[in-house]
Amino acid sequence: MLAGACWLPVVALQLRMRDLAARAARDGCELPSQYHCCMRWWFVLGWPAFAAVLATFWLMVAKPALW
């Protein structure tokens, strides 16, 4: 659930960053500050999502007795 909760906003951020980058390339200007703000949030949300995927993988491989 943690990975999904982090992944959904990341998809929206990626789409927003794609549009901002395309607009900057089309206009021949630098990336706007909004792009860098989205990138920071993308990075921050990526860590817990990655950790959740690793934990899920570990649980599937190790099969620990939890109860």
MOPAC internal coordinates of N, CA, C and O (Angstrom, degrees):
PM7 1SCF
backbone

  N    0.0000 0     0.00 0     0.00 0    0    0    0
  C    1.4495 1     0.00 0     0.00 0    1    0    0
  C    1.5319 1   110.16 1     0.00 0    2    1    0
  O    1.2310 1   120.95 1   143.63 1    3    2    1
  N    1.3367 1   115.79 1   -36.37 1    3    2    1
  C    1.4605 1   119.51 1   179.45 1    5    3    2
  C    1.5246 1   110.80 1   -63.60 1    6    5    3
  O    1.2310 1   120.58 1   135.66 1    7    6    5
  N    1.3199 1   116.50 1   -44.34 1    7    6    5
  C    1.4675 1   120.09 1   179.62 1    9    7    6
  C    1.5258 1   110.66 1   -61.75 1   10    9    7
  O    1.2310 1   120.26 1   137.68 1   11   10    9
  N    1.3146 1   117.12 1   -42.32 1   11   10    9
  C    1.4622 1   120.72 1   179.00 1   13   11   10
  C    1.5112 1   112.37 1   -66.47 1   14   13   11
  O    1.2310 1   120.85 1   139.94 1   15   14   13
  N    1.3345 1   115.99 1   -40.06 1   15   14   13
  C    1.4695 1   119.88 1   179.84 1   17   15   14
  C    1.5224 1   111.32 1   -65.51 1   18   17   15
  O    1.2310 1   120.17 1   149.20 1   19   18   17
  N    1.3136 1   117.28 1   -30.80 1   19   18   17
  C    1.4700 1   120.53 1   177.05 1   21   19   18
  C    1.5254 1   111.06 1   -83.58 1   22   21   19
  O    1.2310 1   120.51 1   149.49 1   23   22   21
  N    1.3268 1   116.63 1   -30.51 1   23   22   21
  C    1.4512 1   120.43 1  -174.03 1   25   23   22
  C    1.5283 1   112.29 1   -72.67 1   26   25   23
  O    1.2310 1   119.94 1   141.05 1   27   26   25
  N    1.3098 1   117.71 1   -38.95 1   27   26   25
  C    1.4671 1   119.71 1  -177.33 1   29   27   26
  C    1.5284 1   112.95 1   -59.79 1   30   29   27
  O    1.2310 1   118.72 1   131.38 1   31   30   29
  N    1.3321 1   120.05 1   -48.62 1   31   30   29
  C    1.4659 1   118.36 1   176.99 1   33   31   30
  C    1.5312 1   112.39 1   -66.08 1   34   33   31
  O    1.2310 1   120.49 1   149.92 1   35   34   33
  N    1.3295 1   116.67 1   -30.08 1   35   34   33
  C    1.4617 1   119.86 1  -179.88 1   37   35   34
  C    1.5286 1   110.76 1   -64.28 1   38   37   35
  O    1.2310 1   120.29 1   141.80 1   39   38   37
  N    1.3147 1   117.05 1   -38.20 1   39   38   37
  C    1.4682 1   120.21 1   177.89 1   41   39   38
  C    1.5282 1   110.09 1   -62.33 1   42   41   39
  O    1.2310 1   120.43 1   135.33 1   43   42   41
  N    1.3158 1   116.78 1   -44.67 1   43   42   41
  C    1.4658 1   120.10 1   178.12 1   45   43   42
  C    1.5272 1   110.58 1   -63.44 1   46   45   43
  O    1.2310 1   120.28 1   140.29 1   47   46   45
  N    1.3243 1   117.07 1   -39.71 1   47   46   45
  C    1.4689 1   120.42 1   178.23 1   49   47   46
  C    1.5261 1   111.03 1   -64.12 1   50   49   47
  O    1.2310 1   120.31 1   138.67 1   51   50   49
  N    1.3171 1   117.01 1   -41.33 1   51   50   49
  C    1.4621 1   120.29 1   179.93 1   53   51   50
  C    1.5284 1   111.15 1   -63.76 1   54   53   51
  O    1.2310 1   120.37 1   139.14 1   55   54   53
  N    1.3101 1   116.89 1   -40.86 1   55   54   53
  C    1.4606 1   119.47 1   178.16 1   57   55   54
  C    1.5281 1   110.76 1   -64.76 1   58   57   55
  O    1.2310 1   120.71 1   138.90 1   59   58   57
  N    1.3331 1   116.25 1   -41.10 1   59   58   57
  C    1.4694 1   120.82 1   178.31 1   61   59   58
  C    1.5299 1   110.51 1   -64.20 1   62   61   59
  O    1.2310 1   120.45 1   136.59 1   63   62   61
  N    1.3322 1   116.74 1   -43.41 1   63   62   61
  C    1.4694 1   120.73 1   179.62 1   65   63   62
  C    1.5267 1   110.75 1   -64.79 1   66   65   63
  O    1.2310 1   120.39 1   142.22 1   67   66   65
  N    1.3300 1   116.86 1   -37.78 1   67   66   65
  C    1.4667 1   120.18 1   177.65 1   69   67   66
  C    1.5201 1   110.74 1   -60.93 1   70   69   67
  O    1.2310 1   120.60 1   134.73 1   71   70   69
  N    1.3324 1   116.46 1   -45.27 1   71   70   69
  C    1.4583 1   120.62 1  -179.49 1   73   71   70
  C    1.5270 1   111.49 1   -65.45 1   74   73   71
  O    1.2310 1   120.30 1   137.90 1   75   74   73
  N    1.3274 1   117.03 1   -42.10 1   75   74   73
  C    1.4659 1   120.62 1   179.25 1   77   75   74
  C    1.5229 1   111.14 1   -64.49 1   78   77   75
  O    1.2310 1   120.24 1   138.91 1   79   78   77
  N    1.3348 1   117.15 1   -41.09 1   79   78   77
  C    1.4659 1   120.73 1   179.30 1   81   79   78
  C    1.5205 1   111.11 1   -67.32 1   82   81   79
  O    1.2310 1   120.27 1   139.44 1   83   82   81
  N    1.3257 1   117.08 1   -40.56 1   83   82   81
  C    1.4720 1   120.27 1   178.92 1   85   83   82
  C    1.5251 1   110.70 1   -64.07 1   86   85   83
  O    1.2310 1   120.69 1   138.85 1   87   86   85
  N    1.3243 1   116.29 1   -41.15 1   87   86   85
  C    1.4694 1   120.26 1   179.13 1   89   87   86
  C    1.5310 1   110.65 1   -65.05 1   90   89   87
  O    1.2310 1   120.36 1   138.14 1   91   90   89
  N    1.3383 1   116.92 1   -41.86 1   91   90   89
  C    1.4608 1   120.45 1   179.15 1   93   91   90
  C    1.5218 1   110.75 1   -65.01 1   94   93   91
  O    1.2310 1   119.90 1   139.61 1   95   94   93
  N    1.3333 1   117.80 1   -40.39 1   95   94   93
  C    1.4635 1   121.21 1   178.86 1   97   95   94
  C    1.5237 1   110.73 1   -67.05 1   98   97   95
  O    1.2310 1   120.70 1   139.36 1   99   98   97
  N    1.3252 1   116.27 1   -40.64 1   99   98   97
  C    1.4576 1   120.42 1   179.81 1  101   99   98
  C    1.5217 1   111.43 1   -64.36 1  102  101   99
  O    1.2310 1   120.97 1   138.17 1  103  102  101
  N    1.3452 1   115.75 1   -41.83 1  103  102  101
  C    1.4621 1   120.24 1  -178.19 1  105  103  102
  C    1.5203 1   112.85 1   -83.93 1  106  105  103
  O    1.2310 1   120.25 1   169.57 1  107  106  105
  N    1.3369 1   117.12 1   -10.43 1  107  106  105
  C    1.4536 1   120.45 1   179.51 1  109  107  106
  C    1.5249 1   112.96 1    71.03 1  110  109  107
  O    1.2310 1   120.41 1  -145.57 1  111  110  109
  N    1.3145 1   116.81 1    34.43 1  111  110  109
  C    1.4683 1   119.90 1  -179.88 1  113  111  110
  C    1.5306 1   109.31 1  -123.67 1  114  113  111
  O    1.2310 1   121.31 1    -4.21 1  115  114  113
  N    1.3230 1   115.09 1   175.79 1  115  114  113
  C    1.4550 1   120.38 1  -179.65 1  117  115  114
  C    1.5368 1   110.86 1   -72.95 1  118  117  115
  O    1.2310 1   121.73 1   -16.93 1  119  118  117
  N    1.3155 1   114.30 1   163.07 1  119  118  117
  C    1.4635 1   118.92 1   176.58 1  121  119  118
  C    1.5217 1   109.15 1   -65.97 1  122  121  119
  O    1.2310 1   120.11 1   -42.03 1  123  122  121
  N    1.3237 1   117.40 1   137.97 1  123  122  121
  C    1.4681 1   120.01 1  -179.49 1  125  123  122
  C    1.5262 1   111.78 1   -72.83 1  126  125  123
  O    1.2310 1   120.75 1   -15.52 1  127  126  125
  N    1.3129 1   116.17 1   164.48 1  127  126  125
  C    1.4600 1   120.97 1   179.58 1  129  127  126
  C    1.5228 1   111.13 1   -63.71 1  130  129  127
  O    1.2310 1   119.84 1   152.55 1  131  130  129
  N    1.3274 1   117.90 1   -27.45 1  131  130  129
  C    1.4723 1   121.22 1   177.01 1  133  131  130
  C    1.5307 1   110.67 1   -59.94 1  134  133  131
  O    1.2310 1   120.76 1   143.26 1  135  134  133
  N    1.3323 1   116.16 1   -36.74 1  135  134  133
  C    1.4594 1   120.61 1   179.38 1  137  135  134
  C    1.5226 1   110.08 1   -61.87 1  138  137  135
  O    1.2310 1   120.90 1   133.82 1  139  138  137
  N    1.3279 1   115.88 1   -46.18 1  139  138  137
  C    1.4650 1   120.45 1  -178.31 1  141  139  138
  C    1.5312 1   111.26 1   -67.48 1  142  141  139
  O    1.2310 1   120.15 1   145.83 1  143  142  141
  N    1.3140 1   117.32 1   -34.17 1  143  142  141
  C    1.4569 1   121.27 1   175.69 1  145  143  142
  C    1.5300 1   110.22 1   -64.99 1  146  145  143
  O    1.2310 1   120.38 1   135.46 1  147  146  145
  N    1.3241 1   116.89 1   -44.54 1  147  146  145
  C    1.4664 1   121.48 1   177.25 1  149  147  146
  C    1.5231 1   110.55 1   -62.49 1  150  149  147
  O    1.2310 1   120.42 1   141.65 1  151  150  149
  N    1.3339 1   116.81 1   -38.35 1  151  150  149
  C    1.4610 1   121.04 1  -179.63 1  153  151  150
  C    1.5247 1   110.91 1   -65.39 1  154  153  151
  O    1.2310 1   120.29 1   140.82 1  155  154  153
  N    1.3322 1   117.04 1   -39.18 1  155  154  153
  C    1.4665 1   120.19 1   177.45 1  157  155  154
  C    1.5300 1   110.70 1   -62.57 1  158  157  155
  O    1.2310 1   120.18 1   134.43 1  159  158  157
  N    1.3371 1   117.25 1   -45.57 1  159  158  157
  C    1.4580 1   120.44 1   178.54 1  161  159  158
  C    1.5236 1   111.09 1   -64.64 1  162  161  159
  O    1.2310 1   120.27 1   141.62 1  163  162  161
  N    1.3395 1   117.09 1   -38.38 1  163  162  161
  C    1.4611 1   121.68 1   178.15 1  165  163  162
  C    1.5226 1   109.80 1   -60.25 1  166  165  163
  O    1.2310 1   120.83 1   136.33 1  167  166  165
  N    1.3190 1   116.01 1   -43.67 1  167  166  165
  C    1.4627 1   121.33 1  -179.69 1  169  167  166
  C    1.5296 1   110.95 1   -66.76 1  170  169  167
  O    1.2310 1   120.46 1   134.98 1  171  170  169
  N    1.3289 1   116.73 1   -45.02 1  171  170  169
  C    1.4686 1   121.29 1  -179.36 1  173  171  170
  C    1.5276 1   111.08 1   -62.76 1  174  173  171
  O    1.2310 1   119.68 1   136.84 1  175  174  173
  N    1.3121 1   118.21 1   -43.16 1  175  174  173
  C    1.4642 1   121.65 1   179.86 1  177  175  174
  C    1.5289 1   112.45 1   -72.89 1  178  177  175
  O    1.2310 1   120.69 1   157.93 1  179  178  177
  N    1.3200 1   116.28 1   -22.07 1  179  178  177
  C    1.4567 1   120.03 1  -179.44 1  181  179  178
  C    1.5184 1   113.81 1   -69.39 1  182  181  179
  O    1.2310 1   119.99 1   145.56 1  183  182  181
  N    1.3294 1   117.62 1   -34.44 1  183  182  181
  C    1.4701 1   120.48 1  -177.54 1  185  183  182
  C    1.5198 1   112.92 1   -63.76 1  186  185  183
  O    1.2310 1   118.49 1   127.17 1  187  186  185
  N    1.3307 1   120.49 1   -52.83 1  187  186  185
  C    1.4687 1   117.81 1   179.33 1  189  187  186
  C    1.5337 1   112.55 1   -65.87 1  190  189  187
  O    1.2310 1   120.09 1   147.31 1  191  190  189
  N    1.3251 1   117.44 1   -32.69 1  191  190  189
  C    1.4611 1   119.60 1   177.89 1  193  191  190
  C    1.5313 1   110.40 1   -65.58 1  194  193  191
  O    1.2310 1   120.25 1   137.46 1  195  194  193
  N    1.3173 1   117.12 1   -42.54 1  195  194  193
  C    1.4635 1   121.55 1   179.20 1  197  195  194
  C    1.5278 1   110.24 1   -65.39 1  198  197  195
  O    1.2310 1   120.52 1   137.14 1  199  198  197
  N    1.3288 1   116.61 1   -42.86 1  199  198  197
  C    1.4679 1   120.54 1   178.28 1  201  199  198
  C    1.5293 1   110.60 1   -62.23 1  202  201  199
  O    1.2310 1   120.05 1   140.42 1  203  202  201
  N    1.3185 1   117.51 1   -39.58 1  203  202  201
  C    1.4635 1   120.74 1   179.08 1  205  203  202
  C    1.5214 1   111.16 1   -65.26 1  206  205  203
  O    1.2310 1   120.18 1   140.77 1  207  206  205
  N    1.3179 1   117.27 1   -39.23 1  207  206  205
  C    1.4741 1   120.41 1   177.88 1  209  207  206
  C    1.5258 1   109.98 1   -66.37 1  210  209  207
  O    1.2310 1   120.21 1   138.25 1  211  210  209
  N    1.3336 1   117.21 1   -41.75 1  211  210  209
  C    1.4665 1   119.67 1   177.49 1  213  211  210
  C    1.5242 1   111.20 1   -63.20 1  214  213  211
  O    1.2310 1   120.12 1   138.40 1  215  214  213
  N    1.3325 1   117.37 1   -41.60 1  215  214  213
  C    1.4557 1   120.79 1   178.68 1  217  215  214
  C    1.5298 1   110.74 1   -63.76 1  218  217  215
  O    1.2310 1   120.37 1   139.41 1  219  218  217
  N    1.3140 1   116.90 1   -40.59 1  219  218  217
  C    1.4650 1   120.73 1   177.99 1  221  219  218
  C    1.5238 1   110.71 1   -63.12 1  222  221  219
  O    1.2310 1   120.87 1   136.13 1  223  222  221
  N    1.3205 1   115.93 1   -43.87 1  223  222  221
  C    1.4584 1   120.68 1   178.25 1  225  223  222
  C    1.5240 1   110.46 1   -61.24 1  226  225  223
  O    1.2310 1   120.47 1   135.27 1  227  226  225
  N    1.3363 1   116.71 1   -44.73 1  227  226  225
  C    1.4621 1   120.82 1   179.38 1  229  227  226
  C    1.5242 1   110.82 1   -61.23 1  230  229  227
  O    1.2310 1   120.61 1   136.59 1  231  230  229
  N    1.3327 1   116.43 1   -43.41 1  231  230  229
  C    1.4617 1   119.53 1   179.16 1  233  231  230
  C    1.5305 1   111.72 1   -62.13 1  234  233  231
  O    1.2310 1   120.18 1   142.39 1  235  234  233
  N    1.3141 1   117.27 1   -37.61 1  235  234  233
  C    1.4626 1   120.28 1  -179.75 1  237  235  234
  C    1.5291 1   111.43 1   -70.82 1  238  237  235
  O    1.2310 1   120.32 1   144.49 1  239  238  237
  N    1.3426 1   117.00 1   -35.51 1  239  238  237
  C    1.4553 1   120.33 1  -177.57 1  241  239  238
  C    1.5307 1   111.39 1   -82.26 1  242  241  239
  O    1.2310 1   120.30 1   132.18 1  243  242  241
  N    1.3336 1   117.04 1   -47.82 1  243  242  241
  C    1.4582 1   121.04 1  -174.90 1  245  243  242
  C    1.5341 1   113.03 1   -77.50 1  246  245  243
  O    1.2310 1   120.56 1   150.19 1  247  246  245
  N    1.3103 1   116.54 1   -29.81 1  247  246  245
  C    1.4731 1   122.05 1  -179.00 1  249  247  246
  C    1.5295 1   111.86 1    48.20 1  250  249  247
  O    1.2310 1   120.24 1  -123.24 1  251  250  249
  N    1.3332 1   117.14 1    56.76 1  251  250  249
  C    1.4675 1   119.02 1  -178.94 1  253  251  250
  C    1.5363 1   111.59 1   -70.84 1  254  253  251
  O    1.2310 1   121.09 1   -27.63 1  255  254  253
  N    1.3122 1   115.51 1   152.37 1  255  254  253
  C    1.4616 1   120.96 1   176.57 1  257  255  254
  C    1.5266 1   107.37 1   -79.99 1  258  257  255
  O    1.2310 1   119.90 1   -75.52 1  259  258  257
  N    1.3197 1   117.79 1   104.48 1  259  258  257
  C    1.4514 1   121.63 1  -176.53 1  261  259  258
  C    1.5152 1   111.69 1   -89.05 1  262  261  259
  O    1.2310 1   119.13 1   151.36 1  263  262  261
  N    1.3481 1   119.26 1   -28.64 1  263  262  261
  C    1.4522 1   122.02 1  -178.95 1  265  263  262
  C    1.4920 1   110.40 1  -133.26 1  266  265  263
  O    1.2310 1   120.10 1   180.00 1  267  266  265

